Amino acid sequence: ATLQRKLDEVKQKTTTDLKFSLDIKMMEERSLMLQERFEYINNMEIGKAVELADLRVQQTELKEANKQLKLSLSRSTDDIVKLRAMLNEKGGLWPLNVMESRGRMFDAEKEKEAFESSLVETESALNNANLALDEANAALEEANVELALLKDKKEGFKNYISKES
């Protein structure tokens, strides 16, 4: 009977040790998996930050181009107004200069149309860049939240392992 009891105790101890051994191995695998995911998200966050910086540079460039186009459009509009005023003045222009002035006015109007068209395109590109920037900010925020959660899980796991040891 004592031999059977001792055999049962050894069997129970072996079963318990094997169970703990498997739990430890599973926890190590889980820790490794969490570490790999942490590194992946951290790398993804860096990539998103670079993409965000690129988008901000693009946005700044588009804003500057938009500003320049608006300034050019304003100048062309002023030129057209001046040329029309000169044409409408009584005796303000010699008949020979009328054709040249009308030609300049025609060129100024074409330039104005080109600036308006270009302005619409840059404003559209600026809006697209702003949307992309918003999306990148949202993705970066999402990655930061997931990163924080993984850090908490990793810390909790380390605490759990240290309690078990």
Phi, psi and chi 1 to 4 in degrees:
 res  aa     phi    psi   chi1   chi2   chi3   chi4
   1 ALA       -  -41.8      -      -      -      -
   2 THR   -68.8  -33.8   57.5      -      -      -
   3 LEU   -66.7  -41.5 -176.1   60.3      -      -
   4 GLN   -64.2  -41.3 -175.8   62.1   35.6      -
   5 ARG   -63.9  -45.1 -164.9  169.9   30.9  107.3
   6 LYS   -62.1  -40.8  -75.0 -137.6 -176.9 -126.4
   7 LEU   -63.0  -41.9 -173.3   61.1      -      -
   8 ASP   -64.5  -40.4  -72.1  -18.3      -      -
   9 GLU   -64.1  -44.6  -74.6  175.5    4.8      -
  10 VAL   -63.9  -41.5  168.9      -      -      -
  11 LYS   -62.9  -44.2 -171.1  177.2  180.0 -177.6
  12 GLN   -63.9  -43.5 -178.4   68.2   27.6      -
  13 LYS   -64.7  -42.0 -175.9  174.4  179.7   -6.1
  14 THR   -63.8  -42.2  -54.6      -      -      -
  15 THR   -62.9  -45.0  -56.0      -      -      -
  16 THR   -64.6  -44.6  -55.2      -      -      -
  17 ASP   -62.2  -41.8  -73.0  -11.1      -      -
  18 LEU   -63.9  -40.3 -175.4   58.7      -      -
  19 LYS   -62.1  -47.4 -167.2  176.8 -172.6 -177.6
  20 PHE   -63.4  -39.1  -78.0  132.1      -      -
  21 SER   -62.2  -43.7  173.9      -      -      -
  22 LEU   -66.5  -39.5  -71.6  173.4      -      -
  23 ASP   -62.0  -42.8  -76.0  -13.7      -      -
  24 ILE   -64.8  -43.8  -70.8  171.5      -      -
  25 LYS   -62.2  -42.6 -174.5   71.0  171.7  167.4
  26 MET   -63.8  -41.5 -173.7  175.4   70.8      -
  27 MET   -65.5  -38.3  -68.4  -65.0 -174.9      -
  28 GLU   -63.9  -43.3  -72.5  172.0  -11.3      -
  29 GLU   -62.9  -42.4  -70.3  -66.8  -37.1      -
  30 ARG   -63.4  -41.2 -167.9  171.4 -176.8 -159.3
  31 SER   -62.6  -43.1  174.7      -      -      -
  32 LEU   -62.7  -42.7 -178.3   62.2      -      -
  33 MET   -63.3  -43.3 -173.2  175.0   67.8      -
  34 LEU   -63.9  -38.6  -75.8  173.0      -      -
  35 GLN   -64.8  -42.9 -178.6   64.7   32.7      -
  36 GLU   -64.1  -42.0  -72.2  171.9   -4.5      -
  37 ARG   -65.4  -40.2 -172.9  162.1 -177.2 -156.9
  38 PHE   -59.0  -46.6  174.4   77.7      -      -
  39 GLU   -64.5  -40.6  -71.0  171.0    4.3      -
  40 TYR   -61.7  -47.6  170.6   75.9      -      -
  41 ILE   -67.0  -37.4  -70.1  175.4      -      -
  42 ASN   -62.4  -43.4 -159.1   17.3      -      -
  43 ASN   -65.1  -39.7  -71.4  -21.0      -      -
  44 MET   -63.0  -39.6 -174.0  175.6   78.3      -
  45 GLU   -62.9  -41.3 -179.1 -178.2   86.2      -
  46 ILE   -64.2  -43.1  -69.3  168.3      -      -
  47 GLY   -61.4  -42.1      -      -      -      -
  48 LYS   -66.2  -36.2  -69.4  -70.9 -178.5 -172.0
  49 ALA   -65.5  -39.4      -      -      -      -
  50 VAL   -65.6  -45.1  168.0      -      -      -
  51 GLU   -61.3  -39.7 -178.7 -178.4  -16.7      -
  52 LEU   -64.4  -42.1 -168.3   60.7      -      -
  53 ALA   -63.3  -42.1      -      -      -      -
  54 ASP   -60.9  -43.1  -71.3  -16.9      -      -
  55 LEU   -64.7  -36.9  -74.4  171.5      -      -
  56 ARG   -66.4  -39.5  -74.8 -175.4  178.4  142.7
  57 VAL   -63.6  -45.2  166.9      -      -      -
  58 GLN   -61.0  -41.6 -177.7 -177.8    1.9      -
  59 GLN   -62.1  -43.5 -179.0 -173.8   32.8      -
  60 THR   -62.7  -43.8  -56.8      -      -      -
  61 GLU   -62.4  -42.4  -70.4  170.6  -10.0      -
  62 LEU   -66.4  -38.0  -73.8  171.4      -      -
  63 LYS   -63.5  -40.9  -78.5 -178.9  179.8  178.8
  64 GLU   -66.3  -43.9 -175.9   59.6   32.2      -
  65 ALA   -62.3  -40.9      -      -      -      -
  66 ASN   -61.3  -42.7 -163.5   -1.1      -      -
  67 LYS   -62.5  -44.2 -178.0  179.2  169.5 -176.0
  68 GLN   -64.4  -40.8  -68.1  -60.5  -39.0      -
  69 LEU   -65.0  -41.2  -76.3  171.3      -      -
  70 LYS   -63.2  -39.5  -76.6 -179.0  179.4  179.2
  71 LEU   -64.7  -45.6 -176.5   63.0      -      -
  72 SER   -63.3  -39.9  -64.0      -      -      -
  73 LEU   -62.5  -41.9  178.6   61.8      -      -
  74 SER   -63.2  -43.4  175.2      -      -      -
  75 ARG   -63.0  -43.7  -73.2 -178.5 -170.1  148.8
  76 SER   -63.0  -41.4  -68.5      -      -      -
  77 THR   -62.5  -42.6  -56.9      -      -      -
  78 ASP   -62.2  -42.6  -70.4  -13.8      -      -
  79 ASP   -60.8  -42.6  -73.1  -13.6      -      -
  80 ILE   -63.0  -43.8  -70.5  171.0      -      -
  81 VAL   -62.0  -43.3  168.8      -      -      -
  82 LYS   -64.3  -44.1  -72.9  176.6 -171.7  174.3
  83 LEU   -64.5  -40.9  -72.9  169.7      -      -
  84 ARG   -64.5  -38.6  -76.9 -169.5  177.0  140.6
  85 ALA   -64.6  -40.6      -      -      -      -
  86 MET   -65.1  -39.1  -74.8  172.4   36.7      -
  87 LEU   -68.7  -32.8  -76.4  173.9      -      -
  88 ASN   -83.6  -14.3  -67.9  -28.1      -      -
  89 GLU   -65.5  139.6  -78.8 -178.7   14.1      -
  90 LYS   -75.0  118.5  -69.8 -176.3  179.7  177.4
  91 GLY    70.9   12.0      -      -      -      -
  92 GLY   -75.7  -21.4      -      -      -      -
  93 LEU  -130.4  143.2  -66.7  173.4      -      -
  94 TRP   -72.9  150.2  -70.7   92.4      -      -
  95 PRO   -56.3  -32.1  -25.2   31.5      -      -
  96 LEU   -70.9  -31.7  -64.5  175.6      -      -
  97 ASN   -80.9  -16.5  -68.5  -25.1      -      -
  98 VAL   -60.9  -44.8  170.0      -      -      -
  99 MET   -63.2  -42.6  -68.9  -55.6  -72.4      -
 100 GLU   -64.1  -41.9 -179.7 -175.9  -26.5      -
 101 SER   -65.7  -41.0  -64.4      -      -      -
 102 ARG   -65.1  -37.1  -75.5 -167.4  179.1  164.9
 103 GLY   -63.3  -43.7      -      -      -      -
 104 ARG   -64.2  -39.0  -74.7 -177.3   24.9 -148.1
 105 MET   -66.3  -41.5 -171.0  169.7   76.5      -
 106 PHE   -60.9  -45.2  179.3   76.3      -      -
 107 ASP   -62.3  -42.1  -69.5  -16.5      -      -
 108 ALA   -64.3  -39.0      -      -      -      -
 109 GLU   -66.8  -40.2  -75.1  177.9   -8.3      -
 110 LYS   -63.2  -43.0  -82.7 -154.0  170.4  -87.7
 111 GLU   -61.7  -40.9 -169.5  175.7  -65.3      -
 112 LYS   -62.6  -44.9  176.6 -175.3  171.1 -168.9
 113 GLU   -61.4  -40.9  -71.4  172.2    6.2      -
 114 ALA   -63.6  -42.4      -      -      -      -
 115 PHE   -64.7  -40.6  -76.3  138.9      -      -
 116 GLU   -63.0  -43.6  -73.5  173.4  -21.4      -
 117 SER   -63.3  -45.4  173.5      -      -      -
 118 SER   -64.8  -36.3 -175.1      -      -      -
 119 LEU   -64.1  -42.3 -176.8   61.4      -      -
 120 VAL   -62.1  -43.1  167.2      -      -      -
 121 GLU   -63.2  -45.0  -70.7  173.6   10.5      -
 122 THR   -69.0  -34.7   57.1      -      -      -
 123 GLU   -65.6  -38.4  -75.8  176.2  -15.3      -
 124 SER   -64.4  -44.6  174.6      -      -      -
 125 ALA   -63.7  -38.3      -      -      -      -
 126 LEU   -64.9  -42.7 -176.9   58.8      -      -
 127 ASN   -62.8  -41.7  -72.4  -21.9      -      -
 128 ASN   -63.3  -40.9  -69.9  -19.1      -      -
 129 ALA   -65.1  -39.4      -      -      -      -
 130 ASN   -63.9  -40.7  -75.5  -24.9      -      -
 131 LEU   -63.9  -44.2  -72.6  174.0      -      -
 132 ALA   -63.1  -38.3      -      -      -      -
 133 LEU   -63.9  -43.4 -166.6   57.9      -      -
 134 ASP   -62.2  -43.2  -69.1  -17.6      -      -
 135 GLU   -63.8  -42.0  -71.1  172.6    3.9      -
 136 ALA   -65.4  -39.7      -      -      -      -
 137 ASN   -62.2  -42.4  -82.6  -31.0      -      -
 138 ALA   -64.4  -42.7      -      -      -      -
 139 ALA   -65.4  -38.9      -      -      -      -
 140 LEU   -66.0  -42.3 -174.7   60.1      -      -
 141 GLU   -62.7  -41.6 -175.8   61.1   33.6      -
 142 GLU   -62.4  -43.7 -162.8  174.8  -67.9      -
 143 ALA   -64.2  -39.0      -      -      -      -
 144 ASN   -64.1  -40.4  -77.3  -26.7      -      -
 145 VAL   -64.5  -45.9  166.7      -      -      -
 146 GLU   -64.8  -36.9 -168.8  168.5  -15.2      -
 147 LEU   -63.4  -43.2 -167.7   59.3      -      -
 148 ALA   -63.2  -41.2      -      -      -      -
 149 LEU   -63.5  -41.9  -72.1  173.2      -      -
 150 LEU   -65.3  -38.4  -80.6  174.2      -      -
 151 LYS   -62.2  -42.8  -75.6  179.9 -178.4  177.6
 152 ASP   -63.4  -43.8  -71.1  -16.3      -      -
 153 LYS   -62.1  -42.3  -77.4 -177.3 -179.0  178.9
 154 LYS   -63.8  -43.0 -174.9  178.0  176.6 -175.6
 155 GLU   -65.4  -42.5 -167.0   60.4   38.4      -
 156 GLY   -62.8  -39.1      -      -      -      -
 157 PHE   -65.7  -42.3 -177.9   71.3      -      -
 158 LYS   -61.6  -42.7  -77.4 -177.4 -178.9  177.3
 159 ASN   -62.7  -41.5  -69.0  -21.9      -      -
 160 TYR   -63.0  -44.9  176.9   76.3      -      -
 161 ILE   -63.2  -42.9  -68.4  -66.5      -      -
 162 SER   -66.7  -31.7   63.8      -      -      -
 163 LYS   -69.3  -38.7  -75.3 -178.6 -172.9  176.3
 164 GLU   -69.3  -29.8  -68.9  -65.8  -40.3      -
 165 SER   -77.2      -  -62.1      -      -      -
